[in-house]
């Protein structure tokens, strides 16, 4: 039935793929192959990925985590992670200047 597929993702009992003939997202029962459902149509779809909480790896703590006062990484405006998740840099929104403490914006 399906001739041209792009991308393939497996999650639980189903395969998910893009039918490149009509750009529809398909869900196919991976055990019998006969239960095929079209879930949606997307323009220019070429790849598919499944994002579901159970498939995500646990995130380790990082320098921009929200502190007890609700500020990310202790920064009053914006917290930017470095390439090392343990280091961060604070920045301010337009019109503000970073204070001498490197965290607060004035």
N, C-alpha and C positions, 0 to 999 in steps of 0.2 A: 504493500500500500504506500509506503513512504520511500521515496527514491533518493532524495538529497538531504542529508543531515549535516548540520554544523554544530560543533561543540557537543559535549555529553557530560552530564552530571548524574551521580547516583546518590540517592538519599532514601533510606528505609527500603520500602518495597517497590520503588519506582525509579525509572530512568527519565531524565529530563533532557530535552534536546530542542534544537531549532530546526524546523523544516524550511530549508532555503527556497523551496518552490513557492511558498506563500507567506514566509516569515512568521509562522505561527510557533508558539511554544507548546511542545507536546509533552504529555505525561504518559509513560508507557509502563505497564506492569512488567517488572523485570523477570518474573518467573514464568509467565505464559506468553507475553508479547502480544496478546490479542486485545487486551484492555487498553485502548489508546484514546486519550482525551486531549482535545485542543484547549489550552488554558487561556491564551491571549495572542494577539498579533502585535508585533513591534516592528517599526521601520528600521531597516539596516541591522537587524540582530544577527550576530555572527558567533557569539559565544554565550554560554550560560553557566552560572555558578549558583550553588545553593548556600544561602546564608541563614543559618538557624542556630539558636543559642547552643544546642547540644553539639553542633559540629565545630564550634569555636574553641580554640585553646584558651586556657585561663591566662589573663593578662597579669603580668607581674607588676608590682607597685612601681611608680615612676615619679619623677621630680615635679610634675605638674598636677599631682593629685590635689583635690580640694582639701584645704586645711580646716580646722575646727570653726573658723570664722567664715567659711564659704568662699575663700579666695583660692583660685587655682595656683598651686605652688607657692602660696604666700604673696603672689603678685596682685596688686590692686586692680589691674586691667587685663593684661594679656600675658599668658605664660607660653613660652616656646621651648619645646624639648630640643636638646642637642642630639647629635647622632648617637650619643650614649644616653640611654633612658634615665640615668642617674643625675644628669646635669640639666639645668634650665637657664633661660634668660628671660627677664621680665621686660615688657615693652608697654608703651602707653598708646591710647587712642589719639587720633589727630587732635591737636590743640593742647595737649598735655605734655609735661616734661617729667622724665624719670627722676625721682629724688635721689639724694646721696646714699640712701640705704639700698638702692638698687631694686626696690620692690614697690614703693609707693609712687603714685603719679600726682603731680600738682599742676 
